[in-house]
Amino acid sequence: MKILVTNANSRMALCITRALKKKGHDVVVADYIKNSMCFFSNKKSDYFIYPSPYSDPDGFISFILEKVKTLNIDVVFPVHEETFLLSKRKSEVEKHVGLAVPDYEPFLTVHNKDKLYDALIQQSIKTPKTLYLKDFSDYNEIKMKLPGKVVLKPRQGGGNWGIFFPDPVFCYNEQIKPYLKDLNVDIARVLVQEWIPTQEKYSHVVIYQNGQFIQDFADIHVRDFPLSGGSGVLRKTCDASPMTEISKHLFDDIGWHGMAEVEYVSHAETGEFYLIEINPRVWGGVNSAITSSLDIVGMYLDIAVGKRAMPGCYKTDVQTRWFWGDMRVFPEYFNKSKSKFGAAGHYLHLLIDKTKTDEFYWDDPMPFFAWPCHTLYKMFKNRGFQPVAYDSLTGEWD
């Protein structure tokens, strides 16, 4: 089959492209960003640049459908937030090409953190207590309803955008007001959530076909970026069964289709699993599943073309690494480590052991260098050390 993989400047798209090529498929990659990571991969057969799905959603859909026709694309494999737009326009897109994304209503149910919270409470699934920031005229009153540590986050968003941990020792007003100014969004979009003391953090992935559970997968976040909690930069596959029934309880009820990643933490004192949030798309650690021999791309293709997807199995204790993300977190990890020698030795060991990285493969080396080049370019362009997205959604998917 000929497959179109979107969001080609991401390591997730790169991992998917390599896995599809290994299975013998013809892979076309695309993004709205010039010189995207996958454009340099020798595993792709063709590439193109499309209009931004954020600033020109109609142009994006029209261009994709045009390329589907001219390039004879069989299946579109969306990777990041363009998945949201393809879900929203699903009925239109599916007339022309295979696609495995959920309907838009269940999509928003799990993506909007406030809607998700209501659904979890209704089904008695453990999740951190969540409140609207707009309901507080004095932010110090948060301490009365949520004593201890809290986290502020947008109702929609991913990739650690907008995540803020105010220090409960100090005045919340003095911390939250500057945060809102920097975030520059409507306060109605911001939630305040109870922080759960964490023993382990997990990614639990479910795959559904027309409301029927097909497969799940899980890994432990050995290290995140940032360390306080975020994207997994060092991961180890594990048994998914402690989370399976919890996730199924939710996704069975809403009739899911396609894949989704559910983030869990186990409570440091009780060991109970708490559902934190859901990413209804390809997740950052997809290479963890691929490397552990789970045919996740094959299952996606079967679902996209209407063929019955069959469950598989994967190896546990397989470690994978987002190399450049792990490099970014190294200073924080080093400074917080009790043994500086041990921290440095751990990183050096990862360079020589069998831990697979998301980016670098000996038979496809060039994409590895694209990510730091883009990061340095954005830092220079924006005159800051915090790289920002080339384009992003200023509002919300609704």
CORQUI-V931146 format. One record per pair of residues at least 12 apart in sequence whose C-alpha atoms are under 7 Angstrom apart, sorted by sequence separation. I is the first residue (numbers start at 1). GAP is how many residues later the second one is. D is the distance in whole Angstrom. If there is no record, write none. Layout:
i->{I/I}
gap->{GAP/GAP}
d->{D/D}
This chain:
i->{151/152/205/222/263/264/375/50/151/152/204/205/221/222/263/87/151/204/221/222/263/29/34/87/150/151/203/204/220/221/262/263/28/33/87/88/150/202/203/219/220/262/27/28/29/30/31/32/87/202/203/219/220/261/262/295/27/28/29/30/31/32/202/219/220/260/261/294/26/28/29/30/31/32/149/201/202/218/219/260/261/294/30/32/148/200/201/218/260/294/8/76/162/218/259/260/293/8/9/21/75/76/77/218/259/260/261/292/293/2/3/4/5/6/7/8/74/75/76/217/292/1/2/3/4/5/6/7/14/73/74/75/216/1/2/3/4/5/6/18/17/292/9/10/17/8/9/8/9/53/8/140/140/288/139/140/139/155/321/323/138/154/155/320/321/322/323/154/155/204/319/320/321/322/323/153/154/320/321/152/153/152/153/152/114/151/152/211/113/150/151/112/113/150/151/112/150/151/211/111/149/150/210/211/149/210/211/210/146/208/209/208/209/208/207/208/237/207/134/206/207/231/232/133/134/206/205/206/205/133/204/205/132/133/203/204/132/133/203/204/131/132/203/130/131/202/203/130/131/202/130/201/202/129/130/201/128/129/200/201/13/128/200/128/198/199/128/198/199/4/198/199/3/160/197/198/2/3/4/5/6/196/197/287/2/3/4/5/6/7/159/1/2/3/4/5/6/7/3/239/238/237/238/237/236/237/236/237/236/235/236/235/234/235/234/233/234/233/233/233/209/214/215/214/225/226/225/127/106/126/127/128/126/127/102/102/101/102/100/101/100/113/111/110/111/111/107/83/100/80/79/80/79/100/100/99/98/98/75/156/12/15/12/20/16/42/41/41/40/41/40/38/37/37/37/54/54/54/15/11/11}
gap->{12/12/12/12/12/12/12/13/13/13/13/13/13/13/13/14/14/14/14/14/14/15/15/15/15/15/15/15/15/15/15/15/16/16/16/16/16/16/16/16/16/16/17/17/17/17/17/17/17/17/17/17/17/17/17/17/18/18/18/18/18/18/18/18/18/18/18/18/19/19/19/19/19/19/19/19/19/19/19/19/19/19/20/20/20/20/20/20/20/20/21/21/21/21/21/21/21/22/22/22/22/22/22/22/22/22/22/22/22/23/23/23/23/23/23/23/23/23/23/23/23/24/24/24/24/24/24/24/24/24/24/24/24/25/25/25/25/25/25/25/26/26/27/27/27/28/28/29/29/29/30/31/32/32/33/33/34/34/34/34/35/35/35/35/35/35/35/36/36/36/36/36/36/36/36/37/37/37/37/38/38/39/39/40/41/41/41/41/42/42/42/43/43/43/43/44/44/44/44/45/45/45/45/45/46/46/46/47/48/48/48/49/49/50/51/51/51/52/53/53/53/53/53/54/54/54/55/55/56/57/57/57/58/58/58/58/59/59/59/59/60/60/60/61/61/61/61/62/62/62/63/63/63/64/64/64/65/65/65/65/66/66/66/67/67/67/68/68/68/69/69/69/70/70/70/70/71/71/71/71/71/71/71/71/72/72/72/72/72/72/72/73/73/73/73/73/73/73/74/77/78/79/79/80/81/81/82/82/83/84/84/85/86/86/87/88/88/89/92/93/94/96/96/97/100/103/104/147/148/148/148/148/149/149/154/155/156/156/157/157/158/164/167/168/168/169/173/198/200/201/202/202/203/203/204/205/206/207/229/240/272/272/274/277/281/322/323/325/326/326/327/329/330/333/334/337/338/339/343/347/348}
d->{7/5/5/5/6/6/6/6/6/6/6/6/6/5/5/6/5/4/5/7/5/7/7/6/6/7/5/7/6/7/6/6/6/7/6/5/7/7/6/6/5/5/5/6/7/5/7/5/5/6/7/5/6/6/6/7/6/5/5/5/5/5/5/4/7/7/5/6/6/5/7/6/6/6/6/6/6/6/5/6/6/6/7/5/6/7/5/6/4/5/6/7/6/6/7/5/5/5/7/6/6/6/7/5/6/7/6/5/7/6/6/6/6/6/6/5/6/4/6/6/5/5/5/5/5/5/5/5/6/7/6/6/7/6/6/6/6/6/6/6/7/6/4/7/7/6/4/6/6/6/5/7/5/6/6/6/5/5/7/6/7/6/6/5/6/6/7/4/6/7/6/5/5/5/7/6/6/6/6/7/5/6/7/5/6/6/6/6/5/7/5/6/7/6/7/5/5/6/4/7/7/5/7/5/6/7/6/5/6/6/5/5/6/5/6/6/7/4/6/6/7/7/7/7/6/6/6/7/4/6/6/6/7/5/6/5/5/6/6/6/6/6/5/7/5/6/6/6/6/5/4/6/6/6/6/4/6/5/6/7/6/5/5/7/6/5/7/6/6/7/5/4/6/6/6/5/5/6/6/6/7/6/5/6/5/5/5/5/5/6/7/6/7/6/6/6/6/6/7/7/5/5/6/5/5/5/5/7/4/6/7/5/6/6/5/5/7/5/6/5/6/7/5/6/7/6/6/5/6/5/5/7/6/6/6/5/6/6/7/5/5/7/6/6/6/7/7/7/7/7/7/7/5/6/4/4/5/5/7/7/6/6/6/7/7/6/6/6/6/6/5/6/5/5/7/7/6/5/7/6/6}
